[in-house]
């Protein structure tokens, strides 16, 4: 089974509980214990730390004794809010707590089927930003581009109109998602523009395969393999595409198109890399606390060793896309073409709790085989090719096909 290490997110036991009803909390010096039908956890506060939960309980009691509308004091919401605040205090936008609905949305993301606008989001600095719209999605058709900053999200039907300052990824996704046929409005700031754009997008059912194979060029002699994300089905879809490619005659090589691929599971990216390398080739280094903790290597001999190839990237290529691109360049000297990638160099491990909530925790940073950390910088292409949004042509793809045909 694939290890669910995501490249998208010391907790205290007190704050992992979905509802106060049916649970008991106890505080004894520096030890906090939570017990209940599904949770029985005890954590020691480090000896050099001075932590008291008195303040927490003072606030809890004041709310319940003084707040004017007791119907708003839903225990599950209060505890989840406390957890979110604790996690947010770490200051890492990719380390996040997810309530039940947000956890469900996250699972749908990597399964590839949901109602929404087909957009992957992250952060540029601390500002919510578009990593990429999915190919053929309502977001792409509405003109949303990689790198667009999202300043505001509005859904008139839900009576929501919120600036995104301080908004978490799960909250943003939850607002943007909605039933097929409904609309959401995004306030966008685009590079080179001093005025926000207001873009209305109608939600649709999104069911996009992660791997698509087409044959390009005048003689259809170049295989373009586009990977839109690294999800649970990517390996099986990749295998199907490679079997088709191997069975073709007179194909000159491959354009590996990772543009607008926001990432996904680390293992899925390593599985793809395996097809280009000898057994045991280093794909990515993982570092924690300044020490390399793990080196992910290929486990099989590749089926595509020696094939001519070019890798397409742009500012929507993030995380697992950058891992694969960096490994192919560092270890096999494959060229990258396009524009500088997004620059996300951390690894998140998702965990789900028995009550249906979840957490993504940044557990380490990843480095390319040569030791490059792309975070905040991205990978610069060997051959810079811009795509002209004013023309219907795909200039980057055309340049890549010519490179392979030479």
N, C-alpha and C positions, 0 to 999 in steps of 0.2 A: 504494500500500500504506500502511496506517495506521502512522504512526510510533509505536512501542511505548514511549510515555512513560507510566509508571504513576504512580498517585497513592496506592498502598498504602504502594521501597529503589526521593590519589596512592598507588596500590598499588605494591609492590615486586615485580619480576619473579620473584624467588626463590620467592614464595609463591603462584603461580598454577598450580602443577603438581599434577596429580592423583596422580602416583606418582613415587617417586624412581628406580625402576628405569628404565634407558635414558636418563637425563638426567645432565648434568654441570653443576655449579655452580662458579663462579669468583669470587673476590673480589680486586679490585685497587684498593687505596686506597678511594676513595669510589664506585667503580663496581661494580655487581653485575650479573652476566650469567647468564642461564639459557638453555641450548640443548638441543634435543631434536627428535624427529621432527615435533612439531606446534608447538613454541614456540621462538622465537628473539627474545628481548627484552633490551634493555639500558636501564637507567635511571640517570641521574645523581642522586646525593644532593645537595641544595642546598648551595652552598658554605658557607653560614652554619650548617649542621647538622653535628653530630659524631655519626656513626652507624657502629657497627662490628657486623659479623655474627659476631665471635668468640664472643660469649656464646651465640648461637643454636647454633653448632656444638659448643660445649662441652657444652651440655645434650643435644644430639643424641647425641654420643659417649658421654656418661655413661649415658644411657638404654640404649644398645645394649651397653655393657660391663658395667653393674651391675644392670639391672633383672632381677628373679628369674625372670620368665616371658617369654622372648623371643617367644612366640607372640602376645603382645599388642602387639608393636611392628610394627604394620602400616604401612609407609611412607606409603601414601595417607591413612590416618587421621591420622597424625602431622602431615603437611603441611597437610591440611584443617583440623586443629585449630589449627595456627599461624595460618593465614589467618583463621579465625573470631576468634581472639583479637585479631589486628591490627585487623580491621574493628570488632569490639566496642569497642576502645579509643577509637574516635572518639566514643563516647557518644551516638550517635543510634540509637534503636531501629528506625528504618526503613531504615538503611543496614546491609545484612546480606549475608553470604556464604551460599550454598546449596550443600549437597552434591548428588550426583546425584539422590537420592530427593526431596529438598526442591525441587529445580528442576523435577522432573517433576510434583510436587504443585501447584506454582505455575502451571504451564502448564495443568493440569487445571482449576484454579480459574476461569480466564478463559474456558475453553472451555465451562464450565457443566455438565460431566458427570463425576461421581466418586462413590465410596462414602464416606459420612461421615454427619455429623449436620446439615449445612446451617447452619453458623455462621461469621460473619465476625468476626475478632478484631483488636484493636489494643492500644493502651496508654492508660491514664489516668495521667498522670505516668509512673512506671516500673512500674506494676502492670498485668498482663495483664487486658484487659477485653473484654467483648462489644460489638462495634460494632452488630451486628444478627444475628438469626436470619433465614434466608431464609423467604419466605412458604410455608406448607404443609410446612415441613421438620420432621424429627424433633425438632430443638432447639426450634422454636416450639411444637410440640405438647406437649413436656415442660415448658413453662412458662418457658424461659430468655428473659430480657428484655434489650433494649439497655441498656448501662450496668452490667450485672452484672460484678463483679470476679471473675476466676477465680483462686482461691488454690491449688488443687490439682487434679491430673489423675490418675485411676487407671484402669488397665486390667488387671483380674485375669488375663485370659487371657495377656497379654504379660508378666505379672509386673512391671508398672510402677506405681509409686505415688510421684508427685513433687510437691513444692511448686513453684509457678511463679516464685518469687523468682529473678530473674536469668535466666529462661528466654527464649530468643529466639522470635520468631514462627514461623520454620520448624520449630523443635523442637516447639513446642506443636501446630502443625498436624499434624505427622507423628505425634504421639502420639494426637491426637484422631481422625485418619483411621483407617479400618480396613475390613475386609470387611463387606458387608451381612449383617445378622443378629447381629453381635457387639455388645457393649455397652461403653460408656465412662462413667465416673463423674466428674462435675465438682463440686468444692467451691466454692460460689458465695457471695460476700458482696454483698448487695443494699442499695441506698440505703435508709436508714430502719430497717435491721435490725442488731442487734448480734450476731446469731448466724449463722454460716455455714449455707447450705443445701446438702444433699447431693442431687444430681440425677443419676439414671441415665438414659442415653439410648441407645436401640438404633439402630445405624447402618443406613442404607438407601441405595439408589441415588439420587443427587441429579441431577436433570436439569431445571433450572428455566429457562424462557425469561426473557430480561432485560426484555422489554416485553410487558405484558398490557393489552388494551383491553376495558373493560366499559362498559355504559351504566347510569347510576344515576338515582335519583329516581323519584317515583311514576309519571311519564310516560316514564321512560327517556330524558330529554332532556338529560342531562349526561354527557359522555364522561369517564370516569376512565381516564387512561393511567398505569399504574404501571410505573416503571423500577426494577428490583431491583438492577442493577449496570450498569456501562459496560464491556462486554466486546467481543470481536471480532465478535459477531453483532448487537450492539445497533442499529447503523445500519440494517441490512436489516429487522430486526423493527420498528423505529420507522417506516420507510417504509411497511410493510404496514399498520400501525395508522392512519397518517395518511390513506392512501388510503381506508380504510374510513370514517374520520370525515368526510372531505370528501364522500363519496358519500351520507351520511345527510341526511335532511331534518328540519327543526324541532329541531335540536340547539342548545341555548342557549350552550354553552361547554364548557370543559375544566377538570377537576381534574387537575393534574400531580402525581402522588403519588410523592414521592422519599423517603418514610419508610423507614427501615431499609435505605437504599441506601449501601453502604460505599465506593463509588467505582469505580475502574478506570482505563481509559485516558482521558487528558486529551482526546485528539482526538475520542473518542466523545461526550464532553460538549459539545465545540464544535460537532460535527455537529448535535446536537439543538438547540442554541441558534440555529443558522442559520435554522431554520424560523420564528423569531419576530422576526427582525431584517432590516433592509435590508443589502445587501452592504457589507462593510467595517466593520460595527459591532464595537466592542471587546468581547471576551468575558472575557478574563483578562490580567492583567499578570504577567510572571514576572521575579523579581528575584534576582540573585546578587551577593554582596559589597556590598549596599546600593545597587546600580545596576540599573535596569530593563534587562534584557537582551533581552526579547522581549515583544511584545504580540500575543496571538492574536486574530485577527479573523475574522468570518464571510466566506465565499467566495461565497455565493449569496443571492438574495433569497428570504425565507421564504414558506412556503405558509400560515402561520398568523398573519400580521400582522393585527392588529385583532380577533382572537378574544378573547372574554372568558375570563379564566382566573384560577385561584388555585393557588398552589403549596403542597403539604403537606410539612412537614419535621418531624423529631423528633431525639432525641439519637443515633439510629442513622444519620442522614444525614451522610455524611462525604466529604471530599476532592472528587472530581469532582461529587458531588451539591451540595456547597456552592459550587463554581465556577458550576454552572448556575443555582442559586438566586440567588447574588449578582449574576450578570450580568442575569438577568431583572428583579431588583428595581432595580439601579442604572441600567440603560439603558432599561427599559420601564415601570418603576414597578409591576410586578406585585407583588401582596401575598403575603407568606409567612404561612402559618397553621400552628399546631401548637405545638411546643416548641423550645427552643434546640438547634441542630444540634451535631454532635460536636466539631468544631474541629480539623481536620487541614489545615494550610496549606503542606505541602511536596510537592515533586514528585520522584518516583524514576524513574531510568532503569535498566531491566533489561538485563543483558548476559549472554550465555551463552558459556562457554568450550568449546574443542573436545572436552574430555574429558567434557562433560555437566554440569559444575558451573556455577554462575552467581553473579551478584552484583547486588544492587539498591543503587544509590548515590543519595543525596539530592543533586540537582544544583542546585536552586534552590527558593525559596519562591514561592507564587503569591498575588496580590492581586486583589480584586474590581476592576471598572472604576473605582470611586471611591477605590481605594487602601487598602481595608480588608484587614488580615491576620487571618484567623480563627483562627490556630493557638492552641490552648488555650482559646479563648473561644467559638467557634462563631458562628453567625448567630442573632440574636434574632428571633422572628417578629413581624410587624406585628399579628397577632391571635393571642393566646395561647389555645390550646384544649387541655385535657388529655384524655387518653383514660382512662376509668375501667376498670381491669382487672377490677373486680368485676362488670361487666355484659357481656353478649354483644354489645352494640351497639358500633359504631365511631363514637364521638362526634365525632371529628375529621373523618372522612369526611362524616358527616351535616351538620356545620357548613359544610364546604366546598361541598357540593352546594347547600345553601340559599343560600350567597353567590352562586353562579353563576346560580341560578334567579331571583334578585331582579331 
